[in-house]
């Protein structure tokens, strides 16, 4: 910690020597070349107005020890203010030369005849909002911003303010129309937030966080562990209920995350034979969103009825931090499973259940009446022979037909053990009803071999493991 009282010299002090209620500030920035001396000087100059006599510098690469990381939620939540250096070049510091005319909005005063009222209009570019920047693309910074009670953002165009009550800028001092990440912290602070609201909020947190990047992919869970700890406290869960980024109480529905790919070449015949682990982390199981280093999506669980059930979970954690990664995490579940083979015909992929039943594979959800299945392959994972695990039936309105949701599995050499390779949706217009796929999911058709499962129930559901 740096002490920056009204003295000529800045000094490093131990936070252990300070009273618990001493105000302090935090700083979020990226490492760069040359080192951030100018950035520190600008910060120190900024703080010499008695906002706080202390500055805690917590860069992404500096937090290494598990015990320190486990305190990050307290560090940022209890800080007086967080300073964010939004631009990527740290040698530029916090303060930039600006063209004031280009920053200020165009204002017009309009009077309406006969009404006695007038309106002031402001026109400004969408670039004047606090949006994406080099700093906000970083995974560690995501939770720093979400946890801090107050933030001052220094960008190249203007300074922004962010707190529970207001998000504003120099151009829009009365408030910005969008509330960015602040709604996550607001939900945590609201004592009236129900566990259901907090859980759905957590799923939204994951979707936003997954679009950030990390220097080390294996930090995927660690870099959001402080925020996970706050949600655990607010939802009053047991910390052991947290399994590789997923809460046990949300299983099996929380297995239904998916990746939205813009590159349709991923579904080509050539892509079917490629495989890469550069977009995966080794410290999360394949069934967890944290295993894939790409943007993932969740939908609210409210309209889904689970058809699979969790039997057991066995987890080997990396550290004493419950919110860190895992060396292994195996779930045993009971559900409906159907084996299929992926084939290409005229360059288009088809999901073949049997000699008589095929579904056209699509990469987006379609409501066209045809025999098709929407599949989202996890990045770098696909296989010609896979298994469909039915997780839930979804119905938004009573008059609508049900949609079937599940995940795609690939079997390992071990009996009844699988890894996740994707997810699927079958729309209510896909001609699923009456097909052999429905027969398989309803237990009327057995498509698995003896080595594909641990046991089969009388209702046709299988007990399997996913790692």
N, C-alpha and C positions, 0 to 999 in steps of 0.2 A: 504494500500500500504506500502511496505517495502522500506525504504531508505538505500542504501548500497554503499555510496560513500567511498572514501579511509579513512575510520575510523575504529577503532577497534570494535565499537558497531553498531549493526543493530537496526534500530528503525522503528516504525510504524508511518506513516504520513498520513495526509488527502490529497487526490488528489485535493480537491477544492483549496488548497493553492498553487498549482503548475501552471506555465504558460501552456497554451493550447498546445504549441508545444514542451514541454519537452519530450524527448524520454523515453520510458519505455518498459519493457519486460513482457510477460505473461508466466504462468506456467500451463501446463496440466498434471494432475496426478490423481491417484485413492487414496481414503482413504484406510488405512489399519491398522493392529494391529501388532506391536506397532505404535504409531503416527509417522508421517513422519519427525522427527527431522533431521535424517541423510540426507534425501532428501533435506531439506531446506539448510542444511550446504553445501552440494555439490553444490547446485545452487548458493548460495552466493559466494562460492569460485570461481566458474566459472565466475561470473560477475565482479570480481574485476579487470577487464582489461579495464574498461572505455567503454564497449559496451553501457551500460546504468546505471545511478545511481539508477534506481528504478526497482523493481520487483512487478508486480501485481499478486497476488495469487488468482486464481478463480477456486476452486475445484467444482466438480459436486454438492455436497450437500450444499455448502455454499451460493449459489445464490438463494435467496428465495423471495425477494421483487419484485413485478411486475415492478416497475420503474427501478430497477437495470437490470433486465433481458431484458427490452426493449432497453437498451444501450449496450448490449453485442456485437452487430454488430460493433458499433463504437470502443469498447474496443479492439477487436481482429484485426479489419481491420486497425486501426491506430497504432497498436503496432509496435515497431522496430523489435522484434523477439519473437517467441513463443518457449519455451523449453518444450519438451515432454519427460516425463519419461515413456518409452514404456513398461517396465516390471511391472508386477502386484504387486510384493512385495516391498512396499515403503521403508521398513527398509534397503533394499540393496542400496538405494540411486541411483545416476546417473552413477557412475563409477564402472566397474566390472573388476575382474581379468580375463584375456583372454588368450587363447592359440593362439598366433599369427600365428603359422604355420597352424592351422586349418582354420584361417580366410583368409589368403592370398591365391590368386588363383595360379594355376599351369600355368606357362608361358613357351611357346616354340617359338623359332625364326626359321622360315622356309625360306630358300632361294630357288628360282626356277631357275634351270640351263637353260642358254640360253635366259632367259627373262630379267634378270637384275633387278628383283624386289624381295623383301622379305616381309614376313608377320609375325607379332607377334600374336600368338594365346594365349588366356586366357581361362582356364577352371575353372569354379567355380560352387558351388552348388546353386540351386535355393533358398536355405535358406538365401543366402547373399542379396536377395532382401528385401526391406522394405515391409513386408507383414503383415498378421494379428498378433496381439498380444493382451494381456489383456487390454491394454489401448484403442486400436482402436476398441474394441468390445463395448465400452460405447457410448450411444447415445449423451450425452452432448459434448463429445470430438469430435464427427463427425464435428459439425459446427465450433468448435474452430480451427480444422485443416484446414477446407475448407476456412475459412475467413482470417487466419493469412497470412501476405505477405511473411514471412520467418520463417522457422522452423528448429530447430536442434533436431533430434531424438536421444535419448540415449537408445541404446539397449544393451543386454548382450554381443553381438558379436562385434559391431562397432558403430560408430557415423554416422548418415546420415544428409544430408543437403537437404532442399527442399525450392524452391522459384519459381517465375514465369518463370525464365529463365533456371533453372537447378535443377535436382534431382540427387544427387550424394552420394557416400559413400567413406569410406576410401579405399575400395577395387576397386571401380569404380569411381575415382574422376572426370572423364570427363563426367559422366552421366549414369543414369540407363535407360534401354530400355523401362520401363513402367512408365507412368506419373501419376498413382494413382488418388488421388482426386484433384490434382492441376488443371485439366482441368475445373473443376467447377468454381474455382476462376478466371481462365483465361478468361472464357466466360463472367463473370461479369465485368471484367476490360476492355474488348475489346469494344471500342465505336462503332465498326462496327457490333457488334452482333445484329441481327434482333430480333424482339419480338418472331418470330416463333422459331428461334434458341435457344433463352433463355428459352422459354416454354418447348421445347423438352429436353433441358438441365435440367430443373427443374424436369421433370419426371424421368430422370436418377438419379438425386439427391435423390428423394424419394425411388427409388428401392434400392440404396446403403444404405441409412440411415435406412430403415426398417429392415435391417439385424443386427442392433445393439441392445443392451439391456439397460434397465433402471431399477434403483432400485424401482422407483414408476411408474407404467404403465400409470397413468394419466398425466405424463409429456411428453407423446408422441408428442404432438404438441408444447409444450413449449420449449422442448429441441432442436427444429429446427427453432424456431421463429426468431432468429437473421438472419439466412440464408434466411428465407422466406422474411424478411423485405428487405434484399439486392436485392432479385429478384424482389420484388414489385417496388423498386426504379428504377431498371434497365429497367423493362418492362413498366414503367410509368403507372401502373394501379392505380385505387383507392384502398386504403387499405380495404375498405368495400367489395371489390370484393373477398376477401379471406374468404372462408367458410370452416372451419374445415380441412385445408390442401389442399383444392381444389380451383382453381381460377374459378370464375363464367364464364369467357370467354371460359374456356375449357369444360364446360358442354354442352351436356350430355356425350361426348366421354370419359371424365376423370372418369366416373363411371366404365369404363372397366378395372379395375385392377384385378389381380387374384393372388392366392397363389399356388405355386407349391409344392405339397406334395410328399415326398419320400416314405412315409408309405402308401402302398396301402390298408392296413387294414382300413383306414378311409372310404373306399368305401364298406366295408363289411356290411352284414345285422346286425351284432351286433353293429357296429359303428353308424348305422342309428338311434339308440335309445338313444345314449349318448348325453350329453349336459354339457358344462362347460363354465363359464364366466371368468376363470382364465387367459385366453389368450386374453381378450378384455379390452378396456378402456371405462370408462363411460363418458368421456368428448369429445366424437366424435360420430356423427351419424353412423348408420350401413353402410350407403352408402359410407362413407369416408374410404380410406386406413388406416387412423390413428386409426380407431376403433379396428383393429385387431393387436395384438402384435406379429406379425410374419413377415417374409420376404414376400414382395409383388413385383409384376412385372407390368410394363407398357410397351406398345409398342407405337411407334411413331404414331400420329394421321393422318399422311399424306395420307394414303391409305383408310381411312374410310369416308363413307358418312352417316351422322347421319339421323336416321329415327324417333327418338323421339325428343321432344322439351321441354325446361324448361318453365313453366308458371309462377312460383313464388318461392321465397326462403324466409323463415322466420327463423331468427337465434337469439338465446339468448346466448350471449357470457359470458364466465367466468369472464373476467376482461376487463379493458379499453384497453388492448393489443389486437389489431385486430388479432394477429397471435397466440393467446393462444387458449385453448380448448373452447368447448361450452357445455352449459347445455342441450340445445336442438337445433336441426337444421333440419328443415323440408323443403323438396323440393316438389313442385307440378309440375308434368309433364304430357305431353300428348304422348301416344305411343301405340304400338301394344302389347297386353298381351294375353297369352294363359295359361289356367289352366292345370295342369297335376297331375298325381298320380305316386308316386315312388313305384315300386313293385320289388320283388326278385323272380327270377325263376332259379332253380338249382344253387343258391348261387350268381347269377349275377344280378346286378340292371338294371331295365328297366324303361324308362320314358313313361308312358301311356297317350296318348292324348285322345283317345276314344276307343271304343270296337274294332275298326278296325286298329288303328294306334298306334304303339309302336316304340320307338327308344332305342337301346342298349346304356346304359350309360358307357362311357369310361373316364378314368382319364388322358388320354393324347390325343393329336390331331392325328388322323389317316387319311390317304389318301386312305384307302382301300374302294372300292365301296361297301357300305352297309348302312343300315338304322341305323345310330348311331349319338350320340351327345356327345361332349367332355365337361365334367363338372368339374369345380374346386370349391369344397365346401369351404366356408370360415371356418377357424378353429373353431370347436365346434358348428357350425351351420349347421343343416340339418333337413329336415322335410319330412314326407311321402306325404304331400299335399302341392304343391308349385305352383308358377306362373312364367312363362318365360316372361320377358320384353325385347322386341327387341330394341336394341340401335343403331346399325349401320350395314351397309353392307360394306364389305371389299373386294377389288380386287387389287392385286399387279400388274397384267399384263392384258391387254385387252383380250388376248387370254384365260386367265384363267376364270373359273367360279367364282361366288361370294361366299364369306364366310359370314355367318350370325353371329353376335356377340350380346350378351346381358347379362343381369344379372338375377339371380334367386331371387324371392321374397317370403316371407312368410307373410300372412295377420295377422294383429293384430285384437283384438276384435272390434276396431273402423271401421266404414264403410269407405272403400276405402283407408285405411292406411296400409302400409307395412313396413317390415324391410328387408334388404338385407341378403341373406344367401349363395350366391355364384355367379358364372359367368359361361357362356357357350359359346361354339363355335360350329357351324355346318359347316363342310367342304364342298367344292364344289363337293365331291364325296359321300356324305352321303345319296343320294336318297331323299333329302328334297323336290326337285321340284315335284309338283303335289300331295304332301301329305296334310293331313288335318292340319298339323302344318303350312305349307305355307298358306293354306286357312285362318287359324286363324290370322297369321301375316299380311295378305293382307286385312283383314276385311271381308272376305267372310264367316267366321265361328265364331259364338259367343259362347265361352266356359265359360263365367263368369256369376255369379249370380248377382242379383240387388245390394246386399250389398258389392260387390267386387270393386266398382268404384263410383266416384262422378257423372260422366256423360259420355255418349258415343256419339262420333261425327258421322256424316253421312258417313264418310269414314271408320268407324269401329274402330277408335282409342279411347282409354279410358283416362280419366283424373283421376290420382291417386296421393296419397301422399306417400313419403318414408321418414322414420325417422331414 
